[in-house]
Amino acid sequence: IIVNQNMSKVIESYQRDVDLNNPIAMYKLALCYLKGKIVKKDISKAIELYQRAADLDEPRAMKRMAYYYVKGEGVEQDILKAKDLFSKLGMDEIVDKLCKHPQFEDESKAIESFKNMYEEVKKEFESFI
C-alpha cells in the first residue's frame, strides 16, 4: 500500500509539472502511460505527452516521436516530420537517408526502406529512451 501511495504521489507530481509545461515531466509521464506502470496503459495519452515534450525540444521525446513518425505507430506516418526531428537532434546520418530516399516516386518502397532503417537504429533508440 505504501508503494502505491508513493507512486500515486509521483504521478501527481509529474502531472503538476506537466501542467506547468515541464517537458521532462511530460516525457516521464508519457513513459508511465506507454508502459502501463503506475497508471493504466494508454498509448494515445503517451504519444500526446511525447509530442508536447518534443514541441518543447525534449530530446528523448523528439527521438521517440521521430520513431513513431517513421513507423506510423500511434500517429499517421510522416517521414518529413521524422526528418525534421532527426535534423533538430543532429542525427545527420539518418537525415541523409531520409532525404535521399525516393519517397515520392514509390511510396511502398519508401515505407519498406524506412522499416529497414528503423531496424538499423532500433538499438540506438532503445538505449536513448
Buried (B, 14 or more C-beta within 10 A) or exposed (E): EEEEEEBEEBBEEBBEBBEEEBBBBBBBBBBBBBEEEBBEEBBEBBBBBBBBBBBBEBBBBBBBBBBBBBBBEBBEBBBEBBBBBBBBBEBEEBBEBBEEBEBEEEEEEBBEBBEEBBEEBEEEBEEEB
